[in-house]
Amino acid sequence: MGDQKKIRVLIVDDSAIVRKIFTHELSKYPDIEVVGTAPDPYIARDKIVKLKPDVITLDIEMPRMDGLTFLKKLMKYYPVPTIVVSSLTQKNSRMALDALEAGAVEVMAKPGGSYSVGDMSVQLAEKIRAASRIRMFPSQLPRKDKKEGDNLKVTSFALGKTTHKVIAIGASTGGTEAIKTVLTQLPPTTPGIVIVQHMPPKFTTSFAERLNDLCQIEVREAKDGDAVVPGLALIAPGNFHMVLKRSGARYYVEIKDGPMVCYQRPSVDVLFFSVARYAGSNAVGVLMTGMGKDGAQGLLAMKQAGARTIAQDEESCVVFGMPKEAIKLGAADYVVPLPKIPETIFKLLSEDENQERSIQNSQDIRRI
């Protein structure tokens, strides 16, 4: 075990204090080695060539060349798994989303306020381990990005505007792009959607706003008491758990504090367990790319409550952690590649609708 290869990390940040804290915190982990630090992208470029790090942590606000411009060059010519570490501002959160679209594998907040160095240390180490296992390829042409005809396949399903169905989605590393792929294909008649994507506060706000611009459905960051209705996707706010509740025939969400679950807040498990309890067989659960095992037990609970369940397949995952754990538990009815997930959701919803219709018809016949 002593000869196990360490994960080589380069820290790129213009703050000497941040470079010092990250180096000190990461040195506590025997499997991680900080091989160097850089105060700006030009010095970072030379050190990447010389030190060949396995993972880079990158600040996006830096002098001489901003982190986003540097990242785009890096992904084109010398792709290295990169974790964007940013302070919690609205501007930075939008830039961080640009960075994820440009090829960064993960985004996290710098310690500050309620977010302690201790919390950051554990999460950063976990993210570095996950990032080190990602296969990187030079970035391709920019993705298509507007409300396009990607949804032709799913809109072909003649689905009524069902108010009693709920779609629950969970994701982590690689999830921002995966969720975008799914949501941009959904028509306005889609049942209400509840989503947990592991992200810091403010970042979830920008993420929801960006998706709302791209999708046919409405997407917004959830607020306590928001109704879950057709044509609307609610994203759990960073640093808060989101649970589904039911009042009569009406579904709504509760936003709450509470301990981290699987090192996460919001946690996919917390959401999925509540969906299992309050929606049961009226739900479809989807667990997508991400490190760790958050959501695996929750997806199993949903399946046991009668929900239909989907896990993303290994080939299309950035990190095959969460779906893998769910599949191992037997929690997934279907294991499908990312592009097929919207189609599969609608297939399951239309099957349920047909089944309900036939039950209703048989009940009507008995009354004659």
Protein Blocks (a to p, Z undefined) as FASTA:
>chain_A
ZZpccdddddddfbfklmmmmmmmmmmpmkbccfbdcfbfklmmmmmmmnopabdcddfb
dghiafklmmmmmmmmmccdddddddddfklmmmmmmmmmnopabdcddeehjlcfklmm
mmmmmmmmmmmmpccddddddddfbdcfklmmmmmpccdddfkbccdddddehklmmmmm
mmmmpcfklccddddddddehklmmmmmmmmmmpmbdcddddehiacdehiacdddehia
cddddehjbccddddedddeehiacdfklmmmmmmmmnmmmpccdddedehjehjlmmmm
mmmnopacddddfklpmblcklmmmmmnopafbdcdfklmmmmmmmmmmmmmmmmmmmmm
mmmmmmZZ
